[in-house]
Amino acid sequence: MYAIQLNGFGGPEVMEWAVAVDPEPGPGEVLVEVVAAGVNRADVMQRKGFYPPPAGASSVLGLECAGTIVKLGAGVEDWQVGDRVCALLAGGGYAQLVAVPVTQLLPIPAGMDAVAAAGLPEVAATVWSNLVTTAGVQSGQLVLIHGGGGGIGTHAIQVARWLGARVAVTAGSDEKLAKCAALGAEILINYRTEDFVAVVANQGGADAILDNMGAKYLERNVAALAPHGQLVVIGMQGGVSGTLNIAALLSKWGTVHATNVRSRPRSGPGSKAEIVAAVRAQLWPRVVAGEIVPVISAELPVTEAARAHEMLDESQTFGKVILRVRE
């Protein structure tokens, strides 16, 4: 098969579409012929050498894909060759073929094309595990979502609204904020011209904050929390080392979580399997009904993966960038 290979670490130019070894599905896995793969900031971090794949995972970039099952591993009974699926991956999506544990598969809804479906598994797993499982967001609460125009942000707005929460978002332009409003966000904060702490404080503080910035926003996020509020850090775009004001956190009875999906085990408590099962049972019916939709910013051929990464580096997107691997 062909796959995107890294020739060292660095800028987008280190990625090359080249021959790679065909994967084989192990017990409890299927082989998926990839039609499209989602692009995520974790891929950018891996390309730069800052986010290595977990032990045993493919070194090929790509944390989600959509396509068709072409081969079953031993013991697989609930899926068939020819099934259209999208999948949460620990790696391997930027390729023509990928082996996937069946516990990380989701059926592509009827009428949805593979390009749209490829933009769902990673954001759905991330948002569900953090807003629902970790933060326990409930109806009537205020959720602050940083990076509202990103792939995770656009999905998180929709999920939080479905849960009945009020949504505040930060984004870097009024155009992106207007699009966030169309998805259901009601408190719109341009981080270039406004102080999100002051805006959220006027609302009594945020009950939950979904943060992709990390160190840069740590102190300000704590200041923006409501009493008993929960800060969930899922990214490091603003650095890895910050100062945590314990007194401020104590005064809020607050909680800081830091999580990711990729390094979770395949099975067991807190695993990828557990997250995907919850997404399929509770969120996927809303996706099938068209109430929660994938937001796609751009679609490029996989041979233009470098351009896709440049788009994320330059913050040019609203929603997901998708690589089309096969017509």
Secondary structure as UniProt FT lines:
FT   STRAND          2..6
FT   HELIX           12..14
FT   STRAND          15..19
FT   TURN            27..28
FT   STRAND          29..39
FT   HELIX           41..47
FT   TURN            48..49
FT   TURN            55..56
FT   STRAND          64..72
FT   TURN            74..75
FT   TURN            81..82
FT   STRAND          84..88
FT   STRAND          97..101
FT   HELIX           102..104
FT   STRAND          105..107
FT   TURN            110..111
FT   HELIX           114..117
FT   TURN            118..119
FT   HELIX           121..127
FT   HELIX           128..134
FT   TURN            139..140
FT   STRAND          142..145
FT   TURN            148..149
FT   HELIX           151..162
FT   TURN            163..164
FT   STRAND          166..171
FT   HELIX           174..183
FT   STRAND          187..190
FT   TURN            191..193
FT   HELIX           196..201
FT   TURN            202..204
FT   STRAND          206..211
FT   HELIX           214..217
FT   HELIX           218..224
FT   STRAND          225..233
FT   TURN            237..238
FT   HELIX           246..252
FT   STRAND          255..258
FT   TURN            262..263
FT   TURN            269..270
FT   HELIX           272..278
FT   HELIX           279..283
FT   HELIX           284..288
FT   TURN            289..290
FT   STRAND          296..301
FT   HELIX           302..304
FT   HELIX           305..313
FT   TURN            314..315
FT   STRAND          320..324
//
